[in-house]
Amino acid sequence: MTRPKIVILGAGYGGLITSKSLEKLLKSGEADVTLINKHDYHYLTTQLIKTGAGTAADRQIALSIPELINSSKTHFLKAAVSTVDIKKQEVHLEDGNTVPYDYLLIALGFEVDTFGVPGVKENAFEIRSFRSSKAIYHHIIKQFNLYKEDHDPSRLTFVVAGGGFTGIEMLGELADGLPKLCKQHDIPFEKIRIVAVEAAPSVIPFFPKQSILYTTLVLEKRNIELITGRKMLECTPEKIRLENNIDIPTRTLIWSCGVKGNTIVQNWGLPIEKGKIPVDACLRVKNMKNVFSIGDCSLFMKDEKNALPPTAQVALQQAPVCAKNIVATLRGETLKPFEYHHKGSVASLGLMAAVGKVGNFRLSGLFGAFMKQVIEARYLFNLGGPALIIKQHFGVSREPV
Ligand code: FAD
């Protein structure tokens, strides 16, 4: 008798932790597990801002997947998924190969939402993947080199659109990273402009007033120009245009205004709601028994009106429950409903400051920054124990491909 085939699409937070959980839950020979991901590394999405600003080594952000999994229990396939044939139970890959499945998990993450703002898709940079973030870093260096030739100040103007959590984290990293990069490339730092553009009246508008004031103060102290209450209308390779015909000459727009589910899943014959795959309480795609979905590409309703947000915290809590439910389905046992417990959120403002809330405690300053490091270290510890934390900090750097 052939073994049941479990196929996991995406080795982000959701997919990778599900495969690690399955390694523990499945008995020897009970099922074949295949994990498929575009690249052979797992990137720490929550830290991609550091790759963009050059404040972390590549090895700290992009971790080799074969080194994170138990290859005797999980078969890793480096490949890009193109479609899934739900009727035939087959995954089709861009390289032309086909992978059959009995149980499927779709954990393909997010895409950046440009909200149709003209020129953003063509000209702006995204903090989406390791590669897209590394492109920001390479572009900064390129602008430095070109500035030495033409002395065009727009080359030294770096704009972040979106003052939510990701936007303020990017601003903090730029404020940390640019002085060092300027020194290395012989660029006068006093000529650098870091500009934040936010349509709402303040940055992190969804946060309590004290957190907003603190964040504004920290960013302004770091010489970041905050332009709030103004929508960005257009982006060209040489400038951005805001409401009231305000132009900011710049060659670098980092777009951080929101995300949507990975659009690749839209034409697979799956139910789609609000651009995502709706799942039931047990994380199964609605009306399907053998297809599961978690993380940013899925839509989990926490009550009748509200869906869970697209966060690593949600994906990481869903993953072990999803693994248990895949195994329960395979064994004909009862599935467990997923319950989300919000633990809080912390956004860094560079290495030495952060803002957020954990439980009932409002965090800021150095202590907030310390807590942010603890949260990131905890994830690494769960993924690969103390050895991974040591390796990530002291290992040899390698440029992922
Ligand atoms: P992802 O982590 O995006 O993983 C998807 C995987 O699928 C990737 O490995 C990708 O390469 C792969 N993939 C995609 N398409 C294909 C394909 N066609 N074929 C094969 N593989 C494919 N959340 C928090 O909770 N706390 C934070 O502090 C926080 N900070 C953030 C900071 C930044 C800068 C960003 C961008 C996000 C942050 N988030 C945070 C959100 C969090 O990172 C996401 O919610 C999380 O990554 C979602 O996990 P996922 O497993 O659904 O998808």
Boltz pocket constraint, residues with backbone or C-beta under 6 A from the ligand:
constraints:
  - pocket:
      binder: B
      contacts: [[A, 9], [A, 10], [A, 11], [A, 12], [A, 13], [A, 14], [A, 15], [A, 36], [A, 37], [A, 38], [A, 39], [A, 41], [A, 42], [A, 43], [A, 45], [A, 46], [A, 47], [A, 48], [A, 49], [A, 79], [A, 80], [A, 81], [A, 82], [A, 107], [A, 108], [A, 109], [A, 110], [A, 127], [A, 128], [A, 129], [A, 166], [A, 169], [A, 262], [A, 264], [A, 294], [A, 295], [A, 296], [A, 297], [A, 310], [A, 311], [A, 312], [A, 313], [A, 314], [A, 315], [A, 346], [A, 347]]
      max_distance: 6.0
